[in-house]
């Protein structure tokens, strides 16, 4: 993950001041997905996927 985020910063696709912290945050999103989804939840898997994608892009400062 760190390699991908660092490459994105180098290529000026991402704008994050701390690629290492951004990488850890992204990995945490992946780990915590099990806490977000429940069969009786208001959010569908698609809702969660879209919100996660938005959060991930914001974390890395995607342009």
N, CA, C, O and CB atoms as a CASP TS submission, in Angstrom:
PFRMAT TS
TARGET T0000
AUTHOR 0000-0000-0000
METHOD Language model
MODEL 1
PARENT N/A
ATOM      1  N   UNK     1       0.822  -1.175   0.000  1.00  0.00           N
ATOM      2  CA  UNK     1       0.000   0.000   0.000  1.00  0.00           C
ATOM      3  C   UNK     1       0.877   1.254   0.000  1.00  0.00           C
ATOM      4  O   UNK     1       0.618   2.205  -0.738  1.00  0.00           O
ATOM      5  CB  UNK     1      -0.941  -0.010   1.202  1.00  0.00           C
ATOM      6  N   UNK     2       1.899   1.242   0.822  1.00  0.00           N
ATOM      7  CA  UNK     2       2.790   2.402   0.889  1.00  0.00           C
ATOM      8  C   UNK     2       3.433   2.678  -0.466  1.00  0.00           C
ATOM      9  O   UNK     2       3.559   3.833  -0.873  1.00  0.00           O
ATOM     10  CB  UNK     2       3.876   2.183   1.951  1.00  0.00           C
ATOM     11  N   UNK     3       3.835   1.626  -1.156  1.00  0.00           N
ATOM     12  CA  UNK     3       4.439   1.800  -2.477  1.00  0.00           C
ATOM     13  C   UNK     3       3.460   2.453  -3.454  1.00  0.00           C
ATOM     14  O   UNK     3       3.841   3.330  -4.229  1.00  0.00           O
ATOM     15  CB  UNK     3       4.907   0.447  -3.028  1.00  0.00           C
ATOM     16  N   UNK     4       2.207   2.026  -3.412  1.00  0.00           N
ATOM     17  CA  UNK     4       1.208   2.596  -4.311  1.00  0.00           C
ATOM     18  C   UNK     4       0.929   4.065  -4.006  1.00  0.00           C
ATOM     19  O   UNK     4       0.841   4.888  -4.917  1.00  0.00           O
ATOM     20  CB  UNK     4      -0.080   1.802  -4.225  1.00  0.00           C
ATOM     21  N   UNK     5       0.792   4.386  -2.740  1.00  0.00           N
ATOM     22  CA  UNK     5       0.514   5.771  -2.366  1.00  0.00           C
ATOM     23  C   UNK     5       1.716   6.653  -2.688  1.00  0.00           C
ATOM     24  O   UNK     5       1.554   7.757  -3.208  1.00  0.00           O
ATOM     25  CB  UNK     5       0.158   5.871  -0.866  1.00  0.00           C
ATOM     26  N   UNK     6       2.915   6.175  -2.383  1.00  0.00           N
ATOM     27  CA  UNK     6       4.128   6.949  -2.680  1.00  0.00           C
ATOM     28  C   UNK     6       4.253   7.183  -4.180  1.00  0.00           C
ATOM     29  O   UNK     6       4.592   8.285  -4.612  1.00  0.00           O
ATOM     30  CB  UNK     6       5.384   6.223  -2.147  1.00  0.00           C
ATOM     31  N   UNK     7       3.982   6.158  -4.971  1.00  0.00           N
ATOM     32  CA  UNK     7       4.036   6.308  -6.430  1.00  0.00           C
ATOM     33  C   UNK     7       3.012   7.339  -6.898  1.00  0.00           C
ATOM     34  O   UNK     7       3.297   8.141  -7.787  1.00  0.00           O
ATOM     35  CB  UNK     7       3.785   4.950  -7.129  1.00  0.00           C
ATOM     36  N   UNK     8       1.826   7.319  -6.304  1.00  0.00           N
ATOM     37  CA  UNK     8       0.808   8.299  -6.656  1.00  0.00           C
ATOM     38  C   UNK     8       1.236   9.718  -6.330  1.00  0.00           C
ATOM     39  O   UNK     8       0.950  10.645  -7.087  1.00  0.00           O
ATOM     40  CB  UNK     8      -0.480   7.982  -5.945  1.00  0.00           C
ATOM     41  N   UNK     9       1.921   9.893  -5.203  1.00  0.00           N
ATOM     42  CA  UNK     9       2.434  11.222  -4.840  1.00  0.00           C
ATOM     43  C   UNK     9       3.529  11.635  -5.816  1.00  0.00           C
ATOM     44  O   UNK     9       3.545  12.771  -6.292  1.00  0.00           O
ATOM     45  CB  UNK     9       2.977  11.230  -3.383  1.00  0.00           C
ATOM     46  N   UNK    10       4.443  10.716  -6.114  1.00  0.00           N
ATOM     47  CA  UNK    10       5.531  10.996  -7.055  1.00  0.00           C
ATOM     48  C   UNK    10       4.994  11.385  -8.430  1.00  0.00           C
ATOM     49  O   UNK    10       5.519  12.286  -9.084  1.00  0.00           O
ATOM     50  CB  UNK    10       6.449   9.780  -7.181  1.00  0.00           C
ATOM     51  N   UNK    11       3.936  10.689  -8.857  1.00  0.00           N
ATOM     52  CA  UNK    11       3.329  10.955 -10.165  1.00  0.00           C
ATOM     53  C   UNK    11       2.353  12.134 -10.127  1.00  0.00           C
ATOM     54  O   UNK    11       1.738  12.469 -11.140  1.00  0.00           O
ATOM     55  CB  UNK    11       2.606   9.710 -10.663  1.00  0.00           C
ATOM     56  N   UNK    12       2.217  12.748  -8.979  1.00  0.00           N
ATOM     57  CA  UNK    12       1.333  13.907  -8.769  1.00  0.00           C
ATOM     58  C   UNK    12      -0.140  13.598  -9.027  1.00  0.00           C
ATOM     59  O   UNK    12      -0.918  14.458  -9.440  1.00  0.00           O
ATOM     60  CB  UNK    12       1.762  15.044  -9.664  1.00  0.00           C
ATOM     61  N   UNK    13      -0.490  12.345  -8.769  1.00  0.00           N
ATOM     62  CA  UNK    13      -1.883  11.936  -8.843  1.00  0.00           C
ATOM     63  C   UNK    13      -2.521  12.088  -7.461  1.00  0.00           C
ATOM     64  O   UNK    13      -3.711  12.382  -7.345  1.00  0.00           O
ATOM     65  CB  UNK    13      -2.005  10.473  -9.356  1.00  0.00           C
ATOM     66  N   UNK    14      -1.718  11.885  -6.424  1.00  0.00           N
ATOM     67  CA  UNK    14      -2.151  12.042  -5.037  1.00  0.00           C
ATOM     68  C   UNK    14      -1.407  13.220  -4.422  1.00  0.00           C
ATOM     69  O   UNK    14      -0.285  13.551  -4.807  1.00  0.00           O
ATOM     70  CB  UNK    14      -1.904  10.739  -4.217  1.00  0.00           C
ATOM     71  N   UNK    15      -2.065  13.833  -3.464  1.00  0.00           N
ATOM     72  CA  UNK    15      -1.455  14.940  -2.741  1.00  0.00           C
ATOM     73  C   UNK    15      -1.712  14.739  -1.253  1.00  0.00           C
ATOM     74  O   UNK    15      -2.674  15.272  -0.700  1.00  0.00           O
ATOM     75  CB  UNK    15      -2.014  16.315  -3.229  1.00  0.00           C
ATOM     76  N   UNK    16      -0.856  13.975  -0.623  1.00  0.00           N
ATOM     77  CA  UNK    16      -0.967  13.725   0.805  1.00  0.00           C
ATOM     78  C   UNK    16       0.366  14.043   1.452  1.00  0.00           C
ATOM     79  O   UNK    16       1.408  13.652   0.927  1.00  0.00           O
ATOM     80  CB  UNK    16      -1.391  12.260   1.092  1.00  0.00           C
ATOM     81  N   UNK    17       0.362  14.742   2.580  1.00  0.00           N
ATOM     82  CA  UNK    17       1.621  15.112   3.218  1.00  0.00           C
ATOM     83  C   UNK    17       2.361  13.946   3.855  1.00  0.00           C
ATOM     84  O   UNK    17       3.563  14.040   4.105  1.00  0.00           O
ATOM     85  CB  UNK    17       1.366  16.145   4.251  1.00  0.00           C
ATOM     86  N   UNK    18       1.656  12.843   4.123  1.00  0.00           N
ATOM     87  CA  UNK    18       2.285  11.720   4.804  1.00  0.00           C
ATOM     88  C   UNK    18       1.805  10.407   4.177  1.00  0.00           C
ATOM     89  O   UNK    18       0.824   9.825   4.641  1.00  0.00           O
ATOM     90  CB  UNK    18       1.972  11.754   6.325  1.00  0.00           C
ATOM     91  N   UNK    19       2.487   9.940   3.131  1.00  0.00           N
ATOM     92  CA  UNK    19       2.067   8.708   2.469  1.00  0.00           C
ATOM     93  C   UNK    19       1.986   7.506   3.407  1.00  0.00           C
ATOM     94  O   UNK    19       1.130   6.640   3.229  1.00  0.00           O
ATOM     95  CB  UNK    19       3.008   8.398   1.349  1.00  0.00           C
ATOM     96  N   UNK    20       2.859   7.447   4.391  1.00  0.00           N
ATOM     97  CA  UNK    20       2.833   6.304   5.316  1.00  0.00           C
ATOM     98  C   UNK    20       1.535   6.310   6.130  1.00  0.00           C
ATOM     99  O   UNK    20       0.885   5.275   6.277  1.00  0.00           O
ATOM    100  CB  UNK    20       4.067   6.339   6.265  1.00  0.00           C
ATOM    101  N   UNK    21       1.165   7.471   6.654  1.00  0.00           N
ATOM    102  CA  UNK    21      -0.067   7.541   7.443  1.00  0.00           C
ATOM    103  C   UNK    21      -1.288   7.300   6.564  1.00  0.00           C
ATOM    104  O   UNK    21      -2.236   6.639   6.989  1.00  0.00           O
ATOM    105  CB  UNK    21      -0.181   8.903   8.143  1.00  0.00           C
ATOM    106  N   UNK    22      -1.274   7.826   5.350  1.00  0.00           N
ATOM    107  CA  UNK    22      -2.379   7.586   4.431  1.00  0.00           C
ATOM    108  C   UNK    22      -2.506   6.092   4.138  1.00  0.00           C
ATOM    109  O   UNK    22      -3.617   5.567   4.059  1.00  0.00           O
ATOM    110  CB  UNK    22      -2.178   8.377   3.123  1.00  0.00           C
ATOM    111  N   UNK    23      -1.388   5.416   3.979  1.00  0.00           N
ATOM    112  CA  UNK    23      -1.401   3.977   3.715  1.00  0.00           C
ATOM    113  C   UNK    23      -1.997   3.207   4.876  1.00  0.00           C
ATOM    114  O   UNK    23      -2.790   2.288   4.673  1.00  0.00           O
ATOM    115  CB  UNK    23       0.007   3.475   3.431  1.00  0.00           C
ATOM    116  N   UNK    24      -1.627   3.572   6.082  1.00  0.00           N
ATOM    117  CA  UNK    24      -2.172   2.901   7.272  1.00  0.00           C
ATOM    118  C   UNK    24      -3.682   3.139   7.356  1.00  0.00           C
ATOM    119  O   UNK    24      -4.442   2.227   7.680  1.00  0.00           O
ATOM    120  CB  UNK    24      -1.468   3.412   8.569  1.00  0.00           C
ATOM    121  N   UNK    25      -4.107   4.360   7.065  1.00  0.00           N
ATOM    122  CA  UNK    25      -5.537   4.664   7.093  1.00  0.00           C
ATOM    123  C   UNK    25      -6.299   3.827   6.068  1.00  0.00           C
ATOM    124  O   UNK    25      -7.383   3.323   6.360  1.00  0.00           O
ATOM    125  CB  UNK    25      -5.769   6.156   6.830  1.00  0.00           C
ATOM    126  N   UNK    26      -5.742   3.681   4.885  1.00  0.00           N
ATOM    127  CA  UNK    26      -6.392   2.864   3.855  1.00  0.00           C
ATOM    128  C   UNK    26      -6.474   1.402   4.278  1.00  0.00           C
ATOM    129  O   UNK    26      -7.499   0.749   4.078  1.00  0.00           O
ATOM    130  CB  UNK    26      -5.638   2.982   2.527  1.00  0.00           C
ATOM    131  N   UNK    27      -5.406   0.896   4.856  1.00  0.00           N
ATOM    132  CA  UNK    27      -5.424  -0.481   5.336  1.00  0.00           C
ATOM    133  C   UNK    27      -6.456  -0.656   6.448  1.00  0.00           C
ATOM    134  O   UNK    27      -7.114  -1.693   6.527  1.00  0.00           O
ATOM    135  CB  UNK    27      -4.032  -0.892   5.835  1.00  0.00           C
ATOM    136  N   UNK    28      -6.598   0.344   7.296  1.00  0.00           N
ATOM    137  CA  UNK    28      -7.596   0.284   8.368  1.00  0.00           C
ATOM    138  C   UNK    28      -9.006   0.220   7.802  1.00  0.00           C
ATOM    139  O   UNK    28      -9.859  -0.487   8.338  1.00  0.00           O
ATOM    140  CB  UNK    28      -7.459   1.494   9.296  1.00  0.00           C
ATOM    141  N   UNK    29      -9.257   0.955   6.723  1.00  0.00           N
ATOM    142  CA  UNK    29     -10.574   0.869   6.086  1.00  0.00           C
ATOM    143  C   UNK    29     -10.876  -0.572   5.681  1.00  0.00           C
ATOM    144  O   UNK    29     -11.982  -1.070   5.894  1.00  0.00           O
ATOM    145  CB  UNK    29     -10.643   1.799   4.852  1.00  0.00           C
ATOM    146  N   UNK    30      -9.889  -1.226   5.101  1.00  0.00           N
ATOM    147  CA  UNK    30     -10.079  -2.604   4.662  1.00  0.00           C
ATOM    148  C   UNK    30     -10.342  -3.558   5.811  1.00  0.00           C
ATOM    149  O   UNK    30     -11.168  -4.464   5.703  1.00  0.00           O
ATOM    150  CB  UNK    30      -8.878  -3.064   3.899  1.00  0.00           C
ATOM    151  N   UNK    31      -9.642  -3.352   6.900  1.00  0.00           N
ATOM    152  CA  UNK    31      -9.806  -4.219   8.070  1.00  0.00           C
ATOM    153  C   UNK    31     -11.170  -4.011   8.714  1.00  0.00           C
ATOM    154  O   UNK    31     -11.801  -4.967   9.164  1.00  0.00           O
ATOM    155  CB  UNK    31      -8.695  -3.956   9.095  1.00  0.00           C
ATOM    156  N   UNK    32     -11.619  -2.771   8.758  1.00  0.00           N
ATOM    157  CA  UNK    32     -12.846  -2.447   9.476  1.00  0.00           C
ATOM    158  C   UNK    32     -14.130  -2.640   8.668  1.00  0.00           C
ATOM    159  O   UNK    32     -15.221  -2.371   9.171  1.00  0.00           O
ATOM    160  CB  UNK    32     -12.776  -1.042   9.940  1.00  0.00           C
ATOM    161  N   UNK    33     -14.015  -3.095   7.446  1.00  0.00           N
ATOM    162  CA  UNK    33     -15.215  -3.300   6.637  1.00  0.00           C
ATOM    163  C   UNK    33     -16.192  -4.252   7.323  1.00  0.00           C
ATOM    164  O   UNK    33     -17.406  -4.118   7.167  1.00  0.00           O
ATOM    165  CB  UNK    33     -14.838  -3.842   5.257  1.00  0.00           C
ATOM    166  N   UNK    34     -15.674  -5.190   8.066  1.00  0.00           N
ATOM    167  CA  UNK    34     -16.544  -6.155   8.753  1.00  0.00           C
ATOM    168  C   UNK    34     -17.413  -5.475   9.812  1.00  0.00           C
ATOM    169  O   UNK    34     -18.479  -5.982  10.159  1.00  0.00           O
ATOM    170  CB  UNK    34     -15.701  -7.260   9.405  1.00  0.00           C
ATOM    171  N   UNK    35     -16.966  -4.346  10.318  1.00  0.00           N
ATOM    172  CA  UNK    35     -17.772  -3.626  11.314  1.00  0.00           C
ATOM    173  C   UNK    35     -18.871  -2.803  10.666  1.00  0.00           C
ATOM    174  O   UNK    35     -19.865  -2.480  11.318  1.00  0.00           O
ATOM    175  CB  UNK    35     -16.886  -2.719  12.154  1.00  0.00           C
ATOM    176  N   UNK    36     -18.714  -2.464   9.413  1.00  0.00           N
ATOM    177  CA  UNK    36     -19.648  -1.574   8.742  1.00  0.00           C
ATOM    178  C   UNK    36     -20.842  -2.308   8.157  1.00  0.00           C
ATOM    179  O   UNK    36     -21.945  -1.762   8.120  1.00  0.00           O
ATOM    180  CB  UNK    36     -18.943  -0.821   7.659  1.00  0.00           C
ATOM    181  N   UNK    37     -20.642  -3.519   7.706  1.00  0.00           N
ATOM    182  CA  UNK    37     -21.724  -4.202   6.993  1.00  0.00           C
ATOM    183  C   UNK    37     -22.437  -5.202   7.886  1.00  0.00           C
ATOM    184  O   UNK    37     -21.812  -6.027   8.554  1.00  0.00           O
ATOM    185  CB  UNK    37     -21.184  -4.909   5.758  1.00  0.00           C
ATOM    186  N   UNK    38     -23.737  -5.109   7.882  1.00  0.00           N
ATOM    187  CA  UNK    38     -24.603  -6.067   8.556  1.00  0.00           C
ATOM    188  C   UNK    38     -25.786  -6.321   7.622  1.00  0.00           C
ATOM    189  O   UNK    38     -26.176  -5.441   6.855  1.00  0.00           O
ATOM    190  CB  UNK    38     -25.077  -5.538   9.976  1.00  0.00           C
ATOM    191  N   UNK    39     -26.346  -7.509   7.690  1.00  0.00           N
ATOM    192  CA  UNK    39     -27.500  -7.822   6.852  1.00  0.00           C
ATOM    193  C   UNK    39     -28.675  -6.882   7.115  1.00  0.00           C
ATOM    194  O   UNK    39     -29.439  -6.570   6.201  1.00  0.00           O
ATOM    195  CB  UNK    39     -27.931  -9.260   7.081  1.00  0.00           C
ATOM    196  N   UNK    40     -28.820  -6.432   8.354  1.00  0.00           N
ATOM    197  CA  UNK    40     -29.951  -5.577   8.705  1.00  0.00           C
ATOM    198  C   UNK    40     -29.587  -4.089   8.696  1.00  0.00           C
ATOM    199  O   UNK    40     -30.330  -3.262   9.224  1.00  0.00           O
ATOM    200  CB  UNK    40     -30.481  -5.963  10.071  1.00  0.00           C
ATOM    201  N   UNK    41     -28.457  -3.758   8.102  1.00  0.00           N
ATOM    202  CA  UNK    41     -27.971  -2.386   8.085  1.00  0.00           C
ATOM    203  C   UNK    41     -28.725  -1.557   7.052  1.00  0.00           C
ATOM    204  O   UNK    41     -29.332  -2.091   6.123  1.00  0.00           O
ATOM    205  CB  UNK    41     -26.468  -2.356   7.796  1.00  0.00           C
ATOM    206  N   UNK    42     -28.675  -0.255   7.231  1.00  0.00           N
ATOM    207  CA  UNK    42     -29.282   0.663   6.275  1.00  0.00           C
ATOM    208  C   UNK    42     -28.469   0.767   4.991  1.00  0.00           C
ATOM    209  O   UNK    42     -29.000   1.167   3.955  1.00  0.00           O
ATOM    210  CB  UNK    42     -29.438   2.035   6.898  1.00  0.00           C
ATOM    211  N   UNK    43     -27.190   0.412   5.046  1.00  0.00           N
ATOM    212  CA  UNK    43     -26.305   0.564   3.891  1.00  0.00           C
ATOM    213  C   UNK    43     -26.162  -0.757   3.146  1.00  0.00           C
ATOM    214  O   UNK    43     -25.914  -1.803   3.744  1.00  0.00           O
ATOM    215  CB  UNK    43     -24.925   1.077   4.332  1.00  0.00           C
ATOM    216  N   UNK    44     -26.317  -0.686   1.873  1.00  0.00           N
ATOM    217  CA  UNK    44     -26.098  -1.876   1.044  1.00  0.00           C
ATOM    218  C   UNK    44     -24.594  -2.019   0.805  1.00  0.00           C
ATOM    219  O   UNK    44     -23.837  -1.077   1.039  1.00  0.00           O
ATOM    220  CB  UNK    44     -26.882  -1.778  -0.323  1.00  0.00           C
ATOM    221  N   UNK    45     -24.161  -3.185   0.344  1.00  0.00           N
ATOM    222  CA  UNK    45     -22.748  -3.336   0.014  1.00  0.00           C
ATOM    223  C   UNK    45     -22.294  -2.291  -1.012  1.00  0.00           C
ATOM    224  O   UNK    45     -21.165  -1.804  -0.946  1.00  0.00           O
ATOM    225  CB  UNK    45     -22.481  -4.746  -0.520  1.00  0.00           C
ATOM    226  N   UNK    46     -23.169  -1.950  -1.953  1.00  0.00           N
ATOM    227  CA  UNK    46     -22.820  -0.951  -2.967  1.00  0.00           C
ATOM    228  C   UNK    46     -22.657   0.434  -2.344  1.00  0.00           C
ATOM    229  O   UNK    46     -21.752   1.181  -2.717  1.00  0.00           O
ATOM    230  CB  UNK    46     -23.891  -0.910  -4.066  1.00  0.00           C
ATOM    231  N   UNK    47     -23.541   0.782  -1.386  1.00  0.00           N
ATOM    232  CA  UNK    47     -23.418   2.065  -0.678  1.00  0.00           C
ATOM    233  C   UNK    47     -22.078   2.151   0.039  1.00  0.00           C
ATOM    234  O   UNK    47     -21.379   3.161  -0.042  1.00  0.00           O
ATOM    235  CB  UNK    47     -24.574   2.246   0.331  1.00  0.00           C
ATOM    236  N   UNK    48     -21.736   1.095   0.731  1.00  0.00           N
ATOM    237  CA  UNK    48     -20.476   1.076   1.470  1.00  0.00           C
ATOM    238  C   UNK    48     -19.301   1.182   0.506  1.00  0.00           C
ATOM    239  O   UNK    48     -18.347   1.914   0.768  1.00  0.00           O
ATOM    240  CB  UNK    48     -20.361  -0.207   2.320  1.00  0.00           C
ATOM    241  N   UNK    49     -19.365   0.461  -0.601  1.00  0.00           N
ATOM    242  CA  UNK    49     -18.273   0.502  -1.579  1.00  0.00           C
ATOM    243  C   UNK    49     -18.071   1.906  -2.116  1.00  0.00           C
ATOM    244  O   UNK    49     -16.937   2.373  -2.222  1.00  0.00           O
ATOM    245  CB  UNK    49     -18.550  -0.460  -2.734  1.00  0.00           C
ATOM    246  N   UNK    50     -19.154   2.581  -2.452  1.00  0.00           N
ATOM    247  CA  UNK    50     -19.041   3.947  -2.984  1.00  0.00           C
ATOM    248  C   UNK    50     -18.492   4.912  -1.938  1.00  0.00           C
ATOM    249  O   UNK    50     -17.656   5.760  -2.248  1.00  0.00           O
ATOM    250  CB  UNK    50     -20.405   4.440  -3.478  1.00  0.00           C
ATOM    251  N   UNK    51     -18.956   4.782  -0.722  1.00  0.00           N
ATOM    252  CA  UNK    51     -18.470   5.669   0.338  1.00  0.00           C
ATOM    253  C   UNK    51     -17.004   5.379   0.666  1.00  0.00           C
ATOM    254  O   UNK    51     -16.217   6.297   0.896  1.00  0.00           O
ATOM    255  CB  UNK    51     -19.334   5.517   1.603  1.00  0.00           C
ATOM    256  N   UNK    52     -16.648   4.096   0.685  1.00  0.00           N
ATOM    257  CA  UNK    52     -15.252   3.735   0.947  1.00  0.00           C
ATOM    258  C   UNK    52     -14.342   4.280  -0.151  1.00  0.00           C
ATOM    259  O   UNK    52     -13.266   4.806   0.134  1.00  0.00           O
ATOM    260  CB  UNK    52     -15.098   2.203   1.053  1.00  0.00           C
ATOM    261  N   UNK    53     -14.771   4.155  -1.389  1.00  0.00           N
ATOM    262  CA  UNK    53     -13.958   4.672  -2.498  1.00  0.00           C
ATOM    263  C   UNK    53     -13.768   6.170  -2.360  1.00  0.00           C
ATOM    264  O   UNK    53     -12.664   6.677  -2.559  1.00  0.00           O
ATOM    265  CB  UNK    53     -14.609   4.344  -3.856  1.00  0.00           C
ATOM    266  N   UNK    54     -14.834   6.884  -2.019  1.00  0.00           N
ATOM    267  CA  UNK    54     -14.737   8.325  -1.822  1.00  0.00           C
ATOM    268  C   UNK    54     -13.776   8.656  -0.683  1.00  0.00           C
ATOM    269  O   UNK    54     -12.930   9.541  -0.819  1.00  0.00           O
ATOM    270  CB  UNK    54     -16.120   8.917  -1.537  1.00  0.00           C
ATOM    271  N   UNK    55     -13.904   7.951   0.436  1.00  0.00           N
ATOM    272  CA  UNK    55     -13.008   8.201   1.572  1.00  0.00           C
ATOM    273  C   UNK    55     -11.560   7.904   1.209  1.00  0.00           C
ATOM    274  O   UNK    55     -10.661   8.663   1.569  1.00  0.00           O
ATOM    275  CB  UNK    55     -13.426   7.355   2.780  1.00  0.00           C
ATOM    276  N   UNK    56     -11.332   6.808   0.500  1.00  0.00           N
ATOM    277  CA  UNK    56      -9.965   6.442   0.119  1.00  0.00           C
ATOM    278  C   UNK    56      -9.337   7.520  -0.765  1.00  0.00           C
ATOM    279  O   UNK    56      -8.179   7.893  -0.575  1.00  0.00           O
ATOM    280  CB  UNK    56      -9.956   5.086  -0.611  1.00  0.00           C
ATOM    281  N   UNK    57     -10.100   8.010  -1.720  1.00  0.00           N
ATOM    282  CA  UNK    57      -9.573   9.067  -2.613  1.00  0.00           C
ATOM    283  C   UNK    57      -9.291  10.343  -1.825  1.00  0.00           C
ATOM    284  O   UNK    57      -8.320  11.042  -2.115  1.00  0.00           O
ATOM    285  CB  UNK    57     -10.576   9.367  -3.764  1.00  0.00           C
ATOM    286  N   UNK    58     -10.105  10.648  -0.858  1.00  0.00           N
ATOM    287  CA  UNK    58      -9.868  11.835  -0.037  1.00  0.00           C
ATOM    288  C   UNK    58      -8.642  11.667   0.848  1.00  0.00           C
ATOM    289  O   UNK    58      -7.878  12.612   1.046  1.00  0.00           O
ATOM    290  CB  UNK    58     -11.091  12.136   0.822  1.00  0.00           C
ATOM    291  N   UNK    59      -8.456  10.468   1.378  1.00  0.00           N
ATOM    292  CA  UNK    59      -7.300  10.209   2.245  1.00  0.00           C
ATOM    293  C   UNK    59      -5.992  10.471   1.511  1.00  0.00           C
ATOM    294  O   UNK    59      -5.062  11.044   2.076  1.00  0.00           O
ATOM    295  CB  UNK    59      -7.330   8.765   2.760  1.00  0.00           C
ATOM    296  N   UNK    60      -5.924  10.053   0.261  1.00  0.00           N
ATOM    297  CA  UNK    60      -4.677  10.235  -0.489  1.00  0.00           C
ATOM    298  C   UNK    60      -4.625  11.577  -1.213  1.00  0.00           C
ATOM    299  O   UNK    60      -3.617  11.909  -1.837  1.00  0.00           O
ATOM    300  CB  UNK    60      -4.505   9.111  -1.493  1.00  0.00           C
ATOM    301  N   UNK    61      -5.702  12.343  -1.132  1.00  0.00           N
ATOM    302  CA  UNK    61      -5.715  13.638  -1.800  1.00  0.00           C
ATOM    303  C   UNK    61      -5.706  13.492  -3.304  1.00  0.00           C
ATOM    304  O   UNK    61      -4.972  14.191  -4.003  1.00  0.00           O
ATOM    305  CB  UNK    61      -4.536  14.468  -1.360  1.00  0.00           C
ATOM    306  N   UNK    62      -6.536  12.568  -3.806  1.00  0.00           N
ATOM    307  CA  UNK    62      -6.599  12.359  -5.261  1.00  0.00           C
ATOM    308  C   UNK    62      -7.026  13.625  -5.954  1.00  0.00           C
ATOM    309  O   UNK    62      -7.892  14.360  -5.479  1.00  0.00           O
ATOM    310  CB  UNK    62      -7.562  11.218  -5.615  1.00  0.00           C
ATOM    311  N   UNK    63      -6.402  13.864  -7.083  1.00  0.00           N
ATOM    312  CA  UNK    63      -6.725  15.078  -7.857  1.00  0.00           C
ATOM    313  C   UNK    63      -7.727  14.778  -8.934  1.00  0.00           C
ATOM    314  O   UNK    63      -8.116  15.674  -9.682  1.00  0.00           O
ATOM    315  CB  UNK    63      -5.470  15.680  -8.480  1.00  0.00           C
TER
END
